[in-house]
Each structure stands twice: as C-alpha cells, then as structure tokens.
C-alpha cells in the first residue's frame, strides 16, 4: 500500500521539511495502514518539542492530506506529550 503513494508522500513532506530542519528536526515515513492512516516518526528536535503536536497537525498533516486526499489521517508514532 505504501509503495503506491510513497513518491506523493515524500513530495508533500518535502514542502515542509525545510521548516522542520530549520528547527533541528524532520519526519520519517513508517507506514500506511489499510485504513489509509499514514504513520510518521518525528526525529531530531521534533520528537521532544512541546510545539510538535501543533506543528504536526497544522503543517505535516495538512500538507499530506492536501496532496493525497485518500489519506484519512496522519499520526506520529513517537510524540512525547509535554
């Protein structure tokens, strides 16, 4: 399932990666479930940043869902709640 969308996902993530990298973080694709839930891992500074939940919803999830409407949800597998 992931292979079918991998290029589109990476392309969408590339639109926001410069902002994440500027703060010392990034995201890594973990998987795509049969229910079209994209699982991502926040890496670097993003994994422990108190603003990561907001960044994730407003930036990452929005970019993915805009580029690939078939994806119903984007979730981070390692977000630490501050």
C-alpha positions as CSV (number, residue, x, y, z in Angstrom):
1,X,0.0,0.0,0.0
2,X,2.8,2.4,0.9
3,X,4.7,1.9,-2.3
4,X,1.7,3.2,-4.3
5,X,1.8,6.5,-2.5
6,X,5.5,6.8,-1.5
7,X,6.5,9.4,-4.1
8,X,3.5,11.6,-3.4
9,X,4.0,11.4,0.4
10,X,7.7,12.3,0.1
11,X,6.9,15.1,-2.3
12,X,4.3,16.5,0.2
13,X,6.8,16.2,3.1
14,X,9.5,17.9,1.1
15,X,7.3,21.0,1.1
16,X,7.5,21.3,4.9
17,X,10.9,19.7,5.6
18,X,12.9,22.9,5.3
19,X,10.8,24.4,8.2
20,X,11.4,21.2,10.3
21,X,15.1,21.1,9.5
22,X,15.5,24.8,10.4
23,X,14.5,23.8,14.0
24,X,16.7,20.7,14.0
25,X,14.0,18.1,13.2
26,X,12.5,16.1,10.5
27,X,10.0,13.3,9.8
28,X,10.4,9.8,8.6
29,X,7.6,7.6,6.9
30,X,6.9,4.5,9.0
31,X,3.9,3.0,7.2
32,X,0.5,3.3,5.7
33,X,-2.3,1.2,7.1
34,X,-5.1,-0.4,5.1
35,X,-7.4,2.3,6.6
36,X,-5.2,4.9,4.9
37,X,-3.6,6.2,8.1
38,X,-0.1,7.4,7.5
39,X,2.3,6.7,10.3
40,X,5.3,9.0,10.7
41,X,8.1,9.3,13.1
42,X,9.2,12.7,14.3
43,X,13.0,12.8,14.5
44,X,15.6,15.1,15.9
45,X,14.3,18.1,17.9
46,X,10.7,17.5,16.7
47,X,10.4,14.3,18.8
48,X,10.6,16.2,22.1
49,X,9.4,19.7,21.1
50,X,6.4,20.9,23.1
51,X,5.1,22.5,19.9
52,X,5.4,19.4,17.8
53,X,1.7,18.4,18.2
54,X,0.6,21.7,16.7
55,X,3.3,21.7,14.0
56,X,2.3,18.1,13.2
57,X,-1.4,19.0,12.8
58,X,-1.1,22.4,11.1
59,X,1.9,21.6,8.9
60,X,2.6,17.9,8.3
61,X,-0.9,16.5,8.3
62,X,-2.4,19.4,6.3
63,X,0.4,19.1,3.6
64,X,-0.2,15.3,3.3
65,X,-4.0,15.5,3.2
66,X,-3.9,18.3,0.6
67,X,-1.6,16.4,-1.7
68,X,-3.2,12.9,-1.1
69,X,-6.9,13.2,-0.2
70,X,-7.1,9.4,0.1
71,X,-5.1,9.5,3.3
72,X,-7.7,9.8,6.1
73,X,-5.4,10.5,9.0
74,X,-1.7,11.2,9.7
75,X,-0.3,10.1,13.1
76,X,3.0,10.4,14.8
77,X,4.2,7.2,16.4
78,X,6.6,8.8,18.8
79,X,5.2,12.1,20.0
80,X,6.0,12.8,23.7
81,X,3.2,14.8,25.3
82,X,4.8,17.7,27.2
